[in-house]
Amino acid sequence: MLPRYRWRRVLRSATVAAALFAAGTVAPTTAAHAATASATSSGWNDYSCKPSAAHPRPVVLVHGTFGNSVDNWLVLAPYLVKRGYCVFSLDYGQLPGVPLFNGLGPIAKSAEQLDAFVGKVRGATGAAKVDLVGHSQGGMMPRYYLKFLGGAAEVNALVGIAPDNHGTTLSGLTGLLPYFPGAKDLLTLATPSLADQIAGSDFVTRLNAGGDTVPGVHYTVIATKYDEVVTPYRTQFLDGPDVRNVVVQDLCPVDLSEHVTIGTVDLVAYHEVANALDPAHATPTDCFN
């Protein structure tokens, strides 16, 4: 048992952690087994699915911090299934004793989980490559897989929805960490991915050293100017020869989506996802998509 004063310190630091990242969580989760059954019955995570000639690559959906393989994708997964894609989603970054809320472990280890999952999907579907679509951390973490784990040979496109590609200041709140002794150390120890996602972290620095992209992968970033979690929002953008950076308000000025809604319910963003997955048949995106 920790001494009482240590518990006070833990609780104080945990409050900072919650302030930093709780805004990025998805809706409350349901029972894990029921959610998984719902996903399969809705046509995704169906390992008997075989890609069509029109959509030859499976789509792997990568949830965000505090998310899971179902709740982050209750709208987008069926949206893509109806368009003829084989769609799969994974859980990653689990912490011992923390059910349903994932994406909290070290991001480099999460990338290894993604690597293994892509191998499983490729093996089941017979596809040479997959396309990745991720929200928040799920749009950034795959870049580690692409850059350091050989993923560029297995991935055609990465579509990031509000990804923290260069870390986040969380509207300046990360600058408060030095005023809470031990808070950053606690983040690193207790919830490593939160510390990894702070702008200027060792992880972010290594991820972006030598350039944002790797050859052979098509990149799309879909952002909202109302993002309150990944800030400044333009730090989500990537630089590279095969990159498209999109702000949903440039397509639909009345789109009020912020960090959570752009990844979970925004049909303007989802139309851009569909365009990125099938650019040969892309259609203009507006407020009515």
N, C-alpha and C positions, 0 to 999 in steps of 0.2 A: 504493500500500500504506500502511496505517496504521502509525505507529510502535508498537513493542511495548507501551509504556505505555498507548497509546490502545486497543489490543486488550484489555488487562487491564480497562480501564474498560468497554468494550463488553460483555465477557463477564460482568463483575460486574452490570451493569445488565440484561443479558439474563436472568441468573439471577433477578433480582427480577421481571422480566416473566413468566417461566415460573411462578414461585411464585404470582403474582397470578391467572393465567388458565389455566394448563394443566389445572387441575382441571375446567374447563368443556369440555374437548374431548370429542368423541364417539369411538367405537371406531375402531381403526386402519382406514385406507381401503384399498380394493382398487384395481386399475387403473381409471383413469377411463373408458376406452371400454367396458370390460366392465360396470362399474357402470351406465353409462347404458343399455346394452342390456338389462340386467336390469330396470331401472326401467320401460322401455317395454314389455317383455314381461310385466311384472307389472300392466300396465294404467294406469300413470300416466305423465305426459308424453306422452300420446297425443293429438296435435293433431287427430285425426279425431273425437275424442269430442265429442258434442253433449249439453249438459245436458238433463235430463228435466224434465217438468212437476213431478215430486216434488222434484227438486233442481235448480232453475233456474240456480244460480250455480256457476261453477267454484270450486274451492278451490286457492289458491296457498299452498304450504308454504315457509316462510322459515327457513333453517337458522341455527344459532348460530355464535359465534366459533370458529374453527378447524374448522368443519363444512363440509359440501358438500351438494349437491342430492340426493344418494342416501343416504349413510350415516346422516344424521340421521333419515331417514324410512323405514327398512326395515320398520318395523312399522306406523306410522300411515298411510302412503300406501296400502298394500293394505287396511288396515282400513276406510278411507274409500271406496276403489274398490268393495269388496264391498257397501257400503251404497248404491251407485248414483251416487256423485259423479264428476264429471270432476276429476281431481287433477293438479296441475302443481307443479313445484319448480324453483328457479333457483339458480345459483351467483352470489355477489356478493362484493364486497370483496376481489378478488384482488390479490396483490402480485407484482411481477415476480420471476420465479425461484423462486416458492413454489408448487409444484403441489399440488392436492388440498385443501390447508388454506386455507379462505377466510374471509371475514368479518373481515379484518384491515385493510382500507383505511379511509379517512375515512368515517364513518357517513353524513354528508350526501351523499357521492358514491354510497354504496351505495343510499341511498334513490332516487337518480336511476336506478340500475339496476333497482330494483324497479318504479319508474314505467314504464320501458320494457317490462319483462317483462309487467306487467299489461296494457299496451296490446296486446302480442303475443297473450296469452291471450284477451282480449276479441275481438280481431280474428278469431282462429281459431274461437272458439266462438259468436260472435254475441251473447254475453251483455252486458248493459248494465253489470252490476256483478259483482265477485268477492267472495269471502270470503277473508280472510287468516288463516293459522294459523302462528305463529312460536314458536321455542324460544329462550330466553335473549336475546341481542342481536336475534334474529329476531322476537321479540315486542315489542321496543321500537323498533327502527329504522323499522318501518312508520309509526309515529306521526309521524315527520318528513315522510314522504311524504303522510300525511293532512293534516298541518297547514300545510305550506309548499309542496307541489308539486301541489295540486289533487286529491289522492287521495280526499278525502271524497266527491267526485262519482262515483267509480268503485268504491267499496268499501262493502259492506253491513255487514260485521262484521269485527272484529279479535279474534282469540283468542290471548292470550299465555300460553305455558307457561313458567313461571319467568322472566319478562322482567325486565330490569334497568331498569325505568321511571324510577327516580330515581337511577340509578347504583348502585355497590356499594362497600362498604368491604372486601370480601373478608375477612370475619371480623377486620377491623382491620388487615390487612396493608398496605392502601394508606397507612396512617398512617406506615409505615416509609420511604416514598419520600424524604422530606426528608433522611433519614440516609444516602442513597446519592447523592452529588453527580452530577448529570447523568442520573440514571435516568429522571426524568419527561420530560426533553427527548429522551432516546433513545426512549422509548416513543412520543412524539408523532411523531418522525421516522421510526422504523423500522416501527412497528405502530400507526398512528394510532387505530384503533378501540379499542385497549386504553386509551389515554389518554382517549378520549372517554367511556368507560364508568365512569370513576372518579367517585364521588359528589362533587358540587361542581364538576365540570369545566365549562368554558364551554359545551360541547355540551349537557350535561344541563340546565344552567341555562336556556339558550335554549329547549330542547325543552319545558320545563314552565312557562315564563313565560306568564302569562295563563290558566292552566288546563291540566288533563291531557288533556282530550278536545275533540273538535270535534263540532258538531251533525250529526245524520244517520247516525252510525256507532254500531253496537252493540258494546260492549266487554266482553270476559270475560278475567279473569286467573285462572290456575290455578297455585297455589303449593304448595310443601311446606315444612313447618316445619323440615325437616332440610337445607334448602338451605345449602351451605357456600360457594357461589360468589357468589350475589346476596344480600348481607346488609346490614342485617337483612332477613329475608325479607318482612316486611310492607311494606317500601319498594317491593315489586313492585306493590302495589295502586294502583289509580287512583281518583281522586275525580271524580265527574261524574254527570249525570242519567240516563245509560243505561249503567251499569257493574254488572257482577256480579263480585265478588271471591270466590274459592273457595280453601279449603285442603283438600288431599286427605285429610288426617287427620281432618277434620270429617265426611267421608263414609265413610272406612274407617280406623278408629283404628290398625290394624296395618300400614298402608301405610308402608313404611320408605324410600320413594324419596327420593333426594337430587337434586342439580341435574341430573346427566346422565341418570339413569334415568327421572326424571319426563318428560323430553322424548323418550326413545328407546324405552321399553318399557312404560310404566305404563298398563295398561288402565283403571284407575280414572280417570286423567287423560283418557284417550282417550274414555271414555264421556261425560265432561263436554264435551269438544270436540264430539262428535256432538250433544249437547244444545244447545250454543251455536249450532251451524250450522243446527239445525232445532228451534227452541224450541217450535213448535206441537205437536211430537210427542215432546217430552222425556219421559224416564222417570227414576225415581229411581236415583241412583248409589249403589252400595254396594261391598263388597269382592268381590263375585262378578261384576262386570261385566267 
